[in-house]
Amino acid sequence: MSEIILTDTNFKAEVLESAIPVLVDFWAPWCGPCQMMGPIIAELAGEWDATKIKIGKMNVDDNTIVPGNYRVMSIPTFILFKNGQVVETLVGGMPKQKLQAAVEKHLV
């Protein structure tokens, strides 16, 4: 599975109306920790079962409505949505294992 590019326009259909959980990576190209987390997100996208979770990336420079709605103040911010609701929020760079564990506990 590869990451889905999310926008203010497709967010509702891809995330809020998704039948499976969606991990959203709020990032920006100029953000060092975001660049550090990029390969980790790509790895997880390759490892996780695409029938159980989707991974989306939203550039906060190009899309301001959704990050504002979810009060994304620092990046990277990772928000896990399940049935259209926020179930987990993590902020900042972190080891792959920490992100993986935080998300997988909701994939039951």
C-alpha positions as CSV (number, residue, x, y, z in Angstrom):
1,M,0.0,0.0,0.0
2,S,1.2,3.5,-0.6
3,E,0.2,6.7,1.1
4,I,-2.8,8.6,-0.1
5,I,-2.3,12.3,-0.8
6,L,-5.0,14.1,1.2
7,T,-6.4,17.5,0.5
8,D,-9.0,19.8,2.1
9,T,-11.2,18.6,-0.8
10,N,-10.9,14.8,-0.6
11,F,-10.5,14.5,3.2
12,K,-14.2,13.8,4.0
13,A,-14.4,11.0,1.4
14,E,-11.0,9.4,2.1
15,V,-10.9,9.8,5.9
16,L,-14.2,10.6,7.6
17,E,-16.2,8.2,5.4
18,S,-13.6,5.5,5.3
19,A,-14.8,2.0,6.3
20,I,-11.3,1.3,7.8
21,P,-9.1,3.3,10.1
22,V,-7.0,6.1,8.5
23,L,-3.7,7.4,9.9
24,V,-3.2,11.0,8.7
25,D,0.3,12.4,8.6
26,F,0.1,16.3,8.8
27,W,3.5,17.5,7.4
28,A,5.3,20.2,5.4
29,P,8.3,20.0,3.0
30,W,10.4,22.5,5.1
31,C,9.9,20.5,8.4
32,G,13.0,18.5,9.4
33,P,11.2,16.1,11.8
34,C,8.6,15.6,9.0
35,Q,11.3,14.6,6.6
36,M,12.7,12.2,9.2
37,M,9.3,10.6,9.7
38,G,8.5,10.3,5.9
39,P,10.5,7.0,5.4
40,I,9.0,5.5,8.6
41,I,5.5,6.3,7.3
42,A,6.4,4.8,3.9
43,E,7.7,1.6,5.7
44,L,4.6,1.2,7.7
45,A,2.4,1.7,4.6
46,G,4.3,-1.2,3.1
47,E,4.0,-3.4,6.2
48,W,0.4,-2.8,7.2
49,D,-2.5,-4.7,5.6
50,A,-4.3,-2.3,3.2
51,T,-7.6,-3.9,4.0
52,K,-7.3,-2.9,7.7
53,I,-5.8,0.6,7.5
54,K,-5.1,3.5,5.1
55,I,-2.3,6.0,5.5
56,G,-2.7,9.5,4.2
57,K,-0.4,12.5,4.0
58,M,-1.6,16.1,4.2
59,N,0.7,19.0,3.3
60,V,-0.3,21.7,5.8
61,D,1.1,24.5,3.6
62,D,-1.2,23.5,0.7
63,N,-4.2,22.6,2.9
64,T,-5.2,24.8,5.8
65,I,-8.9,24.0,6.5
66,V,-8.6,20.4,7.8
67,P,-5.4,21.1,9.9
68,G,-7.2,24.1,11.4
69,N,-10.3,22.0,12.2
70,Y,-8.2,19.5,14.1
71,R,-6.1,22.1,15.8
72,V,-2.8,20.9,14.2
73,M,-0.4,23.4,15.8
74,S,2.9,21.5,15.4
75,I,4.1,19.2,12.7
76,P,4.5,16.4,12.2
77,T,1.2,15.5,13.8
78,F,-0.3,12.0,13.3
79,I,-4.0,11.5,13.8
80,L,-5.7,8.2,13.6
81,F,-9.3,8.3,12.6
82,K,-11.7,5.4,13.1
83,N,-15.3,5.6,12.0
84,G,-14.8,9.3,11.2
85,Q,-13.6,10.0,14.8
86,V,-10.2,10.9,16.2
87,V,-9.0,7.9,18.3
88,E,-5.3,8.8,18.7
89,T,-3.1,11.9,18.2
90,L,0.7,11.9,18.3
91,V,2.9,14.9,17.8
92,G,6.5,15.1,16.8
93,G,9.2,12.8,15.5
94,M,9.3,9.4,17.2
95,P,10.7,5.9,16.7
96,K,8.8,3.7,14.3
97,Q,7.9,1.3,17.1
98,K,6.2,4.0,19.1
99,L,4.0,5.1,16.2
100,Q,3.3,1.5,15.2
101,A,2.2,0.5,18.7
102,A,0.0,3.5,19.1
103,V,-1.8,2.8,15.9
104,E,-2.0,-1.0,16.1
105,K,-3.8,-1.0,19.4
106,H,-6.8,0.5,17.5
107,L,-6.7,-2.0,14.7
108,V,-8.6,-4.8,16.5
